[in-house]
Amino acid sequence: MKKTDFNELKNLTIADLLVKADSFRKDLADLVLAVSDKTNKGKDVKLAFKKRKDLAQVLTVVSQKRLLEKLQPKAEPTTEEKSVKVNKKIKIKKTKAVEEKGAQ
């Protein structure tokens, strides 16, 4: 797989990557059968090696994307979310101060 093809893989969704992985698995199975028949052994072995490598790259990208999905909710809040939290804290402090004055 060329570097440009690998970079394009990173832009695909997980579902598309899994479809691609299935096609690589089918191609690899066909190549393994061809090697076991001992016809065109030299070329098929090289192609099988390349397909295994491509499959591994696709599965690596899938696992990376799944890990990123798990980490996304745990990512730090944006500046807008931080400002909303600060505003809520200020409102809570103000209402507590008003309640304390009313209680006295």
C-alpha positions as CSV (number, residue, x, y, z in Angstrom):
1,M,0.0,0.0,0.0
2,K,1.4,3.4,-1.0
3,K,1.7,6.2,1.5
4,T,-1.1,8.2,-0.2
5,D,-3.4,5.1,0.0
6,F,-2.6,4.8,3.7
7,N,-3.4,8.5,4.3
8,E,-6.7,8.0,2.5
9,L,-7.5,5.1,4.9
10,K,-7.3,7.4,7.8
11,N,-10.1,9.5,6.4
12,L,-12.5,6.6,6.1
13,T,-15.1,5.6,8.6
14,I,-14.8,2.5,10.7
15,A,-17.5,0.7,8.7
16,D,-15.8,1.4,5.4
17,L,-12.5,0.2,6.9
18,L,-14.1,-3.0,8.1
19,V,-15.5,-3.6,4.6
20,K,-12.0,-3.0,3.2
21,A,-10.5,-5.4,5.7
22,D,-13.0,-8.1,4.6
23,S,-12.0,-7.7,1.0
24,F,-8.4,-8.0,1.9
25,R,-9.1,-11.2,3.9
26,K,-10.9,-12.7,0.9
27,D,-8.0,-11.8,-1.4
28,L,-5.6,-13.2,1.1
29,A,-7.5,-16.5,1.3
30,D,-7.5,-16.8,-2.5
31,L,-3.8,-16.2,-2.6
32,V,-3.1,-18.8,0.1
33,L,-5.1,-21.3,-1.9
34,A,-3.0,-20.5,-5.0
35,V,0.2,-20.9,-3.1
36,S,-0.9,-24.2,-1.7
37,D,-1.6,-25.4,-5.2
38,K,2.0,-24.5,-6.0
39,T,1.2,-22.6,-9.1
40,N,3.0,-19.2,-9.6
41,K,4.5,-19.7,-6.2
42,G,6.9,-16.8,-6.3
43,K,4.5,-14.1,-7.2
44,D,1.7,-15.3,-5.0
45,V,3.9,-15.4,-1.9
46,K,4.9,-11.8,-2.5
47,L,1.3,-10.8,-3.1
48,A,0.1,-12.7,0.1
49,F,2.8,-10.9,2.1
50,K,1.6,-7.5,0.8
51,K,-2.0,-8.3,1.4
52,R,-1.2,-9.4,5.0
53,K,0.6,-6.1,5.5
54,D,-2.3,-4.1,4.0
55,L,-4.8,-6.0,6.2
56,A,-2.7,-5.2,9.3
57,Q,-2.6,-1.5,8.4
58,V,-6.3,-1.3,8.0
59,L,-6.9,-3.1,11.2
60,T,-4.5,-0.8,13.0
61,V,-6.4,2.3,11.7
62,V,-9.6,0.7,12.9
63,S,-8.3,0.1,16.4
64,Q,-6.9,3.7,16.5
65,K,-10.2,5.1,15.5
66,R,-12.0,3.0,18.1
67,L,-9.6,4.2,20.8
68,L,-10.1,7.8,19.8
69,E,-13.9,7.4,20.0
70,K,-13.6,6.1,23.6
71,L,-11.4,9.0,24.5
72,Q,-13.5,11.8,22.8
73,P,-16.0,12.2,25.7
74,K,-13.1,12.4,28.2
75,A,-11.4,15.1,26.2
76,E,-11.0,18.5,27.9
77,P,-14.0,20.9,27.5
78,T,-13.7,23.7,25.0
79,T,-13.4,27.3,26.1
80,E,-17.2,27.8,25.6
81,E,-17.9,24.9,27.9
82,K,-15.5,26.2,30.5
83,S,-17.2,29.7,30.4
84,V,-20.6,28.1,30.9
85,K,-19.3,26.2,34.0
86,V,-17.8,29.4,35.4
87,N,-21.1,31.3,34.8
88,K,-23.0,28.5,36.6
89,K,-20.7,28.7,39.6
90,I,-21.1,32.5,39.8
91,K,-24.9,32.1,39.7
92,I,-24.8,29.5,42.4
93,K,-22.7,31.7,44.6
94,K,-25.0,34.7,44.1
95,T,-28.1,32.7,45.0
96,K,-26.5,31.3,48.1
97,A,-25.5,34.8,49.2
98,V,-29.0,36.0,48.6
99,E,-30.5,33.1,50.6
100,E,-28.1,33.7,53.5
101,K,-29.1,37.4,53.6
102,G,-32.7,36.5,53.6
103,A,-32.2,34.0,56.4
104,Q,-30.6,36.6,58.6
